[in-house]
Amino acid sequence: MLRTFATHKIRTQTELSSCLWDFSTMPEGGEEPVRLKALVPGCWETYPETRKYRGRACYERDFQASGNIRLELKGVSHTAVVYVDGVQAASHYNAYTPFQAVVGKLAPGTHHLKVCVDNSFDSRSALHVENDYQTYGGITRAVALEELGQVYVTSLHVTPVKRAGCWYAQIEARVRNLEEDPFAGRVRFIVEKCGGESKAAAGAVEKGGTERNPQAETTAVCTLELAGRGEASLNTEILCDGAEEWSPRRPVLYTVCAVVESGRGEAVDDLIDRFGFREVRTEGKEILLNGEKLRIQGFCRHEDHPQFGCALPLAAMEQDLVLMRDMGANSVRTSHYPNDEIFLDLCDERGMLVWEENHARGLSEEAMRNPNFERQCEDCIREMVEAHYNHPCIYIWGILNECASHTEYGKSCYEKQLSLIRSLDRSRPRSFASCQFKTDICFGLAEVVSYNIYPLWYHDTPADQYLADLYDWVQQETEGAGKPFLITEVGAGAIYGCRTPDRVKWSEEYQAEALEKQLKAILSHEGVRGVYIWQFADCRVCDSWFHGRPRTMNNKGIVDEYRRPKLSYMTVRDIFRSRK
């Protein structure tokens, strides 16, 4: 499944996933390859024959098409090389961001698609390393085939802005010409409320090459001229008088549609996306959504399930959100990488606020000095922001969880990546989750200060004492003074079914007791603007982490890997629901 709504009405799009592909491993050392039919999207660790396989493998299938085509792969773990009819069309690094392959002038008929995947660890990979979560192998998210004409819309971003009590949709689009012949036409932009006609009554603002719409609908028109092969950027603004705001209480969604029309008025391409009218900003120690103070009660969540690996189907994603909402959560943190866009679609629809972050966890300065680190991080940021810009649920961007923010070299990396986000999106605040206790030097770079703390788990300091000490240091001795402050991880481990009146660590009783003390200390602190519990569900970790992780799992979930509630479920539910 690509999205929870249609993204095209004119452009022909065919999903190539949700079906079986030919799969074969490519082992080294003369071993016999494993050949089977594998479901895409999926993880090869879910198949008995390849449960522990790490290395290279290929997915193959035929498809019917002609002319110009675009293949979109939403996620391949963790490197991919794409071939069409034996010719390389694209390559990509990073499991958690989408990429494309555009191929021109295919002859009508049957063509062959081959995707070679590698989930091994080596020095070329700065981000996919052995870690406290599992790096799966496979085509783990949806794949789409699109048939293109001469020109097509490559991106469509909407920034909602409120001025003098009225909402405006600031629209930026890019259109690409695939051929040498010039193209002259126009692009029509249409904003409508999902589930019915838009209530907006005003016409398009005359700006930047737009034409005023005499029918006073929520539309704008930009002229488009492309002298030959290349890309053009278009900008316009639409007044949407009477637009309804998106909020967790009432997640009203709108669509924006860009339609490319030829000089003869024929519609030749389109792109549709969803957005919401809402504004996020910081003011002093507050995070404001549409001018109202936010209080975050959320969970960190990995894309992980014992039956599906990281390729969760729609129903499993929805069930995770149902359980989080039942416990009183209003937010989820996509630890530690961009999530499947279908999950973000569900968050848009349910009004679940999202902290989304780029892909990096627990990297030392030495690891950050990998020659590929900055490029791979920055590629991930660009692809994350480009693909997910329009989601109203995303209220903040994060980077570099628990990396070397206490060193000067680390600070230079944080500064570059946070600056890159600001260049791509000025409408959201930025942050990073730190674990550097009273040594972090990067809080002047972001709008929100965020800390991961584990009192009563990794040490026995009372939660209120530990938090007060840390918070006072931030306010008195760092550039984070006066900024919003979040706790982005807190929790304790428990093995599902391990119960004892002695309340020892790893028992459900101890986890529930520790969380009660942690959450009450955090939520009663007047300077803290919210908390993310680590974590929603138990998840698999890399095999090398077995010595510190019973069952080779991170067991700090409030539910286990099968989503069975632990005793802490009701503890969290009672605390969160009492403070809504």
C-alpha positions in Angstrom: 0.0 0.0 0.0 1.5 3.3 -1.1 -0.6 5.9 0.8 -4.0 6.0 2.5 -5.4 8.2 -0.3 -4.9 8.6 -4.1 -2.0 10.8 -5.1 -2.9 10.9 -8.9 -6.0 11.1 -11.0 -4.2 11.8 -14.3 -0.8 10.1 -14.1 -1.0 6.3 -14.4 0.3 4.7 -11.2 0.6 0.9 -10.6 1.6 -0.6 -7.3 4.3 -3.3 -7.9 4.3 -4.4 -4.2 1.7 -6.3 -2.2 2.6 -9.4 -4.3 5.2 -12.1 -4.6 8.6 -11.4 -6.3 11.3 -13.9 -7.3 13.9 -13.7 -4.5 17.4 -15.2 -4.4 20.3 -14.7 -2.0 23.8 -13.9 -3.3 26.0 -15.6 -0.7 29.8 -15.4 -0.7 32.2 -18.3 -0.3 30.6 -20.7 -2.7 27.4 -21.4 -0.8 24.3 -22.4 -2.6 21.8 -19.4 -3.0 18.4 -19.6 -1.5 15.6 -19.1 -4.0 12.0 -18.6 -3.2 8.9 -16.4 -3.7 9.0 -13.4 -1.3 6.3 -10.9 -0.5 7.1 -7.3 -1.2 7.1 -5.3 1.0 8.7 -7.7 3.5 11.8 -8.6 5.4 13.7 -11.8 4.5 14.3 -12.5 8.2 10.6 -13.5 8.3 11.3 -16.5 6.1 12.6 -19.8 7.7 15.3 -20.2 5.0 16.8 -16.7 5.5 16.0 -15.9 9.1 19.6 -15.1 10.1 20.9 -14.2 6.6 23.0 -11.0 6.4 24.4 -10.0 3.0 23.3 -9.5 -0.6 20.1 -10.7 -2.3 18.0 -9.9 -5.3 14.3 -9.3 -5.9 13.0 -9.6 -9.5 9.7 -9.3 -11.4 8.3 -8.4 -14.8 6.1 -5.4 -15.5 4.3 -3.9 -18.5 5.0 -0.4 -19.6 6.0 1.9 -22.4 7.6 5.3 -22.8 8.9 7.3 -19.8 8.5 5.6 -16.5 9.3 6.4 -12.9 9.9 3.8 -10.2 9.4 4.9 -6.6 10.8 2.7 -3.9 9.6 3.8 -0.5 12.3 1.8 1.5 14.9 -0.8 0.8 17.1 -2.1 3.7 19.7 -0.9 3.6 21.3 -0.4 0.2 19.8 -0.9 -3.2 20.8 -1.1 -6.8 17.9 -1.0 -9.3 18.1 -2.5 -12.8 15.6 -2.2 -15.6 16.2 -4.7 -18.4 19.6 -5.3 -17.1 20.7 -1.6 -17.1 21.3 0.2 -13.8 18.7 2.8 -13.2 19.4 3.9 -9.6 21.3 3.2 -6.4 20.5 4.2 -2.9 21.8 4.1 0.7 19.5 4.1 3.8 16.6 1.8 4.6 14.2 4.6 5.8 13.9 7.1 3.0 12.3 6.8 -0.5 14.1 7.1 -3.8 13.3 6.9 -7.5 14.5 5.7 -10.8 13.4 7.4 -14.0 13.8 5.6 -17.2 13.0 7.1 -20.6 11.4 5.7 -23.8 10.8 2.1 -23.0 9.5 0.1 -25.9 5.9 -1.2 -25.4 5.8 -4.6 -23.9 7.2 -6.6 -21.0 10.2 -5.4 -19.0 12.3 -6.8 -16.2 12.9 -5.1 -12.8 15.7 -6.3 -10.6 16.5 -4.8 -7.2 19.8 -5.9 -5.5 19.7 -5.4 -1.8 22.5 -5.5 0.9 22.0 -5.4 4.6 25.5 -6.2 5.7 27.6 -3.9 7.9 30.9 -2.5 6.6 33.0 0.6 6.8 31.1 2.3 3.9 28.0 2.5 6.1 28.1 5.2 8.8 24.5 4.9 9.9 23.5 1.2 9.5 25.8 -0.3 12.1 25.2 -3.0 14.7 22.9 -1.3 17.2 20.2 -1.4 19.8 17.6 -2.2 17.1 17.6 -4.7 14.2 18.6 -3.7 10.7 16.5 -6.0 8.5 17.0 -7.0 4.9 14.6 -6.6 2.0 12.3 -4.3 0.1 10.5 -3.2 3.3 8.1 -0.6 1.9 5.9 -0.2 -1.1 7.1 0.1 -4.7 5.2 2.0 -7.4 5.4 2.2 -11.2 4.3 5.5 -12.9 4.0 6.1 -16.6 5.1 9.7 -17.5 4.6 12.0 -20.4 7.0 14.7 -21.4 6.7 16.6 -18.2 5.7 15.7 -14.6 5.4 17.2 -11.2 8.4 16.1 -9.1 7.4 17.7 -5.8 4.7 19.7 -4.1 5.1 21.4 -0.8 2.5 23.5 1.1 3.3 25.8 4.0 0.2 27.1 5.8 0.6 30.7 7.1 -1.9 32.7 9.1 -2.1 36.5 8.6 -4.7 38.8 10.0 -6.8 35.9 11.1 -6.9 34.3 7.6 -5.1 31.1 6.4 -3.0 31.1 3.3 -1.5 28.1 1.5 2.0 28.9 0.3 2.7 26.4 -2.5 6.0 25.4 -4.0 6.2 22.9 -6.8 8.8 21.6 -9.2 8.1 20.3 -12.7 10.6 18.4 -14.8 10.8 18.1 -18.6 12.2 14.7 -19.6 12.7 15.5 -23.3 14.7 18.0 -25.4 11.6 19.5 -26.9 10.4 22.7 -25.2 7.2 22.7 -23.2 4.9 25.7 -22.7 1.7 25.5 -20.6 0.6 26.1 -17.1 0.1 24.5 -13.7 -3.2 24.8 -11.9 -3.2 24.4 -8.1 -6.4 23.4 -6.3 -6.9 23.3 -2.6 -9.9 21.3 -1.3 -11.1 20.0 2.1 -10.9 16.2 2.4 -14.2 14.5 2.4 -16.0 17.3 0.6 -15.7 20.6 -1.1 -13.5 23.3 0.5 -15.3 26.0 2.4 -12.8 28.5 1.3 -14.4 31.3 -0.7 -11.6 33.6 -1.8 -9.7 33.4 -5.0 -6.1 33.1 -5.7 -3.7 35.9 -4.8 -2.1 37.5 -7.9 1.6 36.8 -7.3 4.7 35.4 -9.0 3.1 34.7 -12.4 -0.3 33.5 -11.3 -3.6 34.4 -12.9 -6.5 35.4 -10.7 -9.4 32.9 -10.8 -12.6 34.8 -11.6 -14.7 32.1 -10.1 -13.3 32.8 -6.6 -12.4 29.2 -5.9 -9.3 28.0 -3.9 -7.2 27.8 -7.0 -4.1 29.5 -8.6 -2.5 29.2 -12.0 1.2 29.6 -12.8 2.6 29.7 -16.3 5.2 27.0 -17.1 7.9 27.3 -19.7 10.7 24.7 -20.1 13.1 25.3 -23.0 14.2 21.7 -22.9 15.3 18.9 -20.6 15.4 20.3 -17.0 13.3 21.4 -14.1 11.4 24.5 -13.2 10.3 25.8 -9.7 6.9 27.4 -9.3 5.6 29.4 -6.3 2.2 30.8 -5.5 0.0 31.6 -2.6 -3.7 30.9 -2.1 -6.0 32.7 0.3 -8.2 30.0 2.0 -10.8 32.1 3.8 -12.7 30.0 6.3 -10.2 27.1 6.4 -10.5 24.8 9.4 -7.5 24.2 11.5 -5.8 20.8 12.0 -5.3 19.9 15.7 -5.0 16.6 17.7 -8.6 17.2 18.9 -9.9 17.8 15.3 -7.5 16.7 12.6 -9.1 18.4 9.6 -7.2 17.6 6.4 -7.0 19.3 3.0 -5.7 18.2 -0.4 -3.5 20.2 -2.7 -3.5 19.2 -6.3 -1.1 20.4 -9.0 -2.3 19.8 -12.6 0.0 20.4 -15.5 -1.9 21.6 -18.6 -0.5 21.9 -22.1 -0.8 25.0 -24.2 -4.0 23.5 -25.7 -5.5 23.2 -22.2 -5.1 19.4 -22.0 -4.3 18.0 -18.5 -1.1 15.9 -18.9 0.1 15.2 -15.4 -0.9 15.7 -11.7 0.3 15.2 -8.2 -2.0 15.3 -5.1 -0.9 15.5 -1.5 -2.6 16.2 1.9 -1.8 18.9 4.4 -3.4 20.7 7.4 -3.8 24.3 8.3 -1.7 24.6 11.5 1.2 26.6 12.8 4.0 25.3 15.1 6.4 27.7 16.9 8.3 28.1 20.1 7.8 31.1 22.5 10.0 31.2 25.5 9.7 27.8 27.3 6.5 26.8 25.4 5.8 24.9 22.2 2.7 26.3 20.6 0.3 24.7 18.1 -2.0 27.2 16.6 -1.2 29.5 19.6 -2.0 26.9 22.2 0.5 25.4 24.6 1.5 21.8 23.8 2.0 19.2 26.5 3.5 16.1 25.0 2.6 12.6 26.3 4.1 10.1 24.0 6.0 7.0 23.1 9.1 6.2 21.3 8.3 3.5 18.7 10.5 1.3 16.5 9.1 -0.2 13.2 9.5 -3.8 14.5 7.2 -6.8 14.8 8.1 -10.5 15.3 5.8 -11.5 12.4 6.7 -8.7 9.9 10.1 -7.4 10.9 10.1 -3.7 10.0 7.6 -4.1 7.2 4.4 -3.6 9.3 1.2 -3.8 7.3 -1.5 -1.1 7.6 -3.6 -3.0 10.2 -0.5 -3.5 12.5 0.3 0.2 12.3 -3.2 1.2 13.1 -3.3 -1.2 16.1 -0.2 0.4 17.5 -1.9 3.8 17.3 -5.1 2.5 18.9 -3.1 1.2 21.9 -1.1 4.4 22.3 -4.2 6.5 22.1 -5.9 4.2 24.6 -3.1 4.9 27.1 -3.7 8.6 26.6 -0.8 9.5 24.3 -1.0 12.4 22.0 2.4 11.9 20.3 4.9 9.4 18.9 8.6 9.7 18.3 9.9 7.8 15.2 13.0 6.4 16.8 15.6 6.5 15.3 14.8 7.0 11.6 12.0 8.3 9.3 9.0 6.1 9.3 6.9 4.6 6.6 4.7 7.3 5.1 1.6 5.2 5.6 2.1 5.4 9.4 2.4 9.2 9.0 -0.8 9.3 7.0 -2.6 7.5 9.9 -1.1 10.0 12.4 -2.4 12.8 10.2 -5.9 11.3 10.3 -5.9 10.5 14.0 -4.3 13.8 15.1 -1.2 12.1 16.6 1.7 14.5 16.9 5.0 13.2 15.5 8.6 13.9 16.3 10.4 12.6 13.3 14.2 12.3 13.2 17.0 11.4 10.8 18.8 8.1 11.0 21.6 7.9 13.6 21.7 6.5 17.1 24.4 6.4 19.8 27.4 7.3 17.5 30.7 8.3 19.1 32.9 11.0 17.7 35.0 8.3 16.2 32.0 6.9 14.4 30.9 10.4 13.3 34.4 10.8 11.7 33.5 8.0 9.2 34.1 9.7 5.8 30.6 8.9 4.7 28.8 10.1 7.9 28.0 13.7 7.0 26.9 12.8 3.4 24.7 9.9 4.5 23.1 11.9 7.3 22.5 14.9 5.0 21.0 12.7 2.3 18.7 11.2 4.8 17.6 14.7 6.0 16.9 15.9 2.5 14.9 12.8 1.6 13.0 12.9 4.9 12.0 16.5 4.7 11.3 16.3 0.9 9.0 13.3 1.3 7.2 14.2 4.6 7.1 18.0 4.5 3.3 18.2 4.1 2.3 16.0 7.0 0.6 18.2 9.6 1.2 15.6 12.3 5.0 16.3 12.2 5.5 19.2 14.7 9.3 18.9 15.1 12.4 17.6 13.3 15.1 15.7 15.3 18.6 14.6 14.5 21.4 12.4 15.9 20.0 10.6 18.9 22.5 10.3 21.7 25.6 11.1 19.5 28.7 13.2 20.4 27.0 16.5 21.2 29.5 17.0 24.0 32.6 17.4 21.7 33.6 20.2 19.4 33.8 18.0 16.4 30.3 16.6 17.2 29.0 20.2 17.6 30.2 21.0 14.0 28.2 18.0 12.7 25.1 19.0 14.7 25.4 22.6 13.4 25.6 21.5 9.8 22.6 19.2 10.0 20.4 21.5 11.9 21.2 24.3 9.5 20.3 22.0 6.6 16.9 21.3 8.1 16.3 25.0 8.5 17.2 25.6 4.8 14.6 23.0 3.8 11.9 23.9 6.3 11.5 27.1 8.3 8.0 26.1 9.6 9.0 23.6 12.3 11.3 23.7 15.4 14.3 21.4 15.6 15.8 19.4 18.4 18.0 16.4 19.2 17.8 13.8 22.0 20.9 14.1 24.2 22.2 11.7 26.8 25.3 13.8 27.7 24.6 14.5 31.3 25.7 18.1 32.1 28.3 18.0 29.3 26.2 18.8 26.2 27.4 21.9 24.2 24.9 22.0 21.4 21.7 23.4 22.9 22.3 26.8 21.3 21.8 25.3 17.9 18.1 24.1 18.3 14.8 25.6 19.4 14.0 22.8 21.8 16.2 21.1 24.5 15.6 17.4 24.8 17.1 14.8 27.1 17.0 11.0 27.5 17.2 10.0 31.2 16.9 6.7 33.0 16.8 7.2 36.8 15.8 4.1 38.7 17.1 1.9 35.8 20.7 2.6 34.9 21.2 4.3 38.3 19.2 4.5 41.5 19.0 8.3 41.8 15.4 9.4 42.6 13.8 10.6 39.5 12.7 14.0 40.8 16.2 14.7 42.2 18.0 13.7 39.0 15.6 15.7 36.7 15.8 18.9 38.9 19.7 18.7 38.9 19.7 18.3 35.1 17.1 21.0 34.4 18.8 23.6 36.7 22.1 23.0 34.9 20.5 23.6 31.5 18.9 26.8 32.7 22.0 28.2 34.5 24.9 27.1 32.5 23.9 26.4 28.9 22.5 28.1 25.8 19.4 26.1 26.3 18.2 28.4 29.0 14.7 29.7 28.5 13.9 27.2 25.7 11.2 24.4 25.8 12.5 21.3 27.5 11.4 17.8 26.7 12.2 14.4 28.1 12.6 12.2 25.0 13.3 8.9 26.7 12.6 7.5 30.1 11.7 4.0 31.2 12.6 0.7 32.6 12.8 -2.9 31.3 10.5 -5.8 32.0 10.2 -9.3 30.6 6.6 -10.1 29.8 5.3 -12.6 32.3 8.1 -12.1 34.8 6.2 -11.2 38.0 7.4 -11.3 41.6 6.5 -9.6 44.8 10.2 -8.8 45.3 9.9 -6.2 42.5 13.3 -6.9 41.1 14.6 -5.4 37.9 13.2 -7.0 34.8 10.0 -7.8 36.6 6.7 -6.3 35.4 6.2 -5.0 39.0 9.5 -3.1 39.0 8.8 -1.5 35.6 5.4 -0.3 36.7 6.7 1.1 39.9 9.7 2.9 38.3 7.5 4.4 35.5 5.1 5.7 38.0 7.8 7.5 39.9 9.5 8.7 36.7 6.3 10.0 35.0 5.0 11.7 38.1 8.4 13.5 38.6 8.5 14.6 35.0 4.9 15.7 34.5 4.9 17.6 37.8 8.0 19.6 36.9 6.9 23.0 35.9 9.8 23.4 33.3 9.1 20.2 31.4 6.9 20.4 28.4 6.4 16.7 27.8 7.7 13.2 27.8 8.3 10.3 25.5 8.3 6.9 27.2 11.0 4.4 26.0 9.3 2.5 24.5 6.0 1.5 23.2 6.8 -2.1 22.3 9.7 -4.5 22.9 11.8 -4.8 19.7 14.6 -7.0 18.4 18.2 -5.8 18.6 21.3 -6.9 16.7 22.7 -10.2 17.8 25.9 -8.6 19.1 23.8 -6.8 21.8 22.7 -10.1 23.5 24.9 -9.6 26.6 22.9 -6.5 27.8 19.6 -7.4 26.3 17.8 -10.5 27.5 16.1 -12.4 24.7 18.2 -10.3 22.3 15.4 -7.8 22.6 15.1 -4.3 24.0 12.6 -5.1 26.7 11.5 -1.6 27.8 8.2 -1.8 26.0 5.0 -1.1 27.7 3.7 -3.9 25.6 5.8 -6.9 24.5 6.7 -7.5 20.8 3.3 -9.1 20.2 1.6 -6.1 21.8 0.5 -7.9 24.9 0.2 -5.3 27.8 2.5 -5.5 30.7 1.5 -4.3 34.2 2.9 -0.8 33.3 0.2 -0.4 30.6 -2.4 0.5 33.2 0.1 2.6 35.2 0.9 4.7 32.1 -2.8 4.8 31.2 -3.9 6.1 34.6 -1.2 8.8 34.7 -1.6 10.0 31.1 -5.4 10.0 31.1 -5.5 11.9 34.4 -3.5 14.7 32.9 -5.2 15.2 29.5 
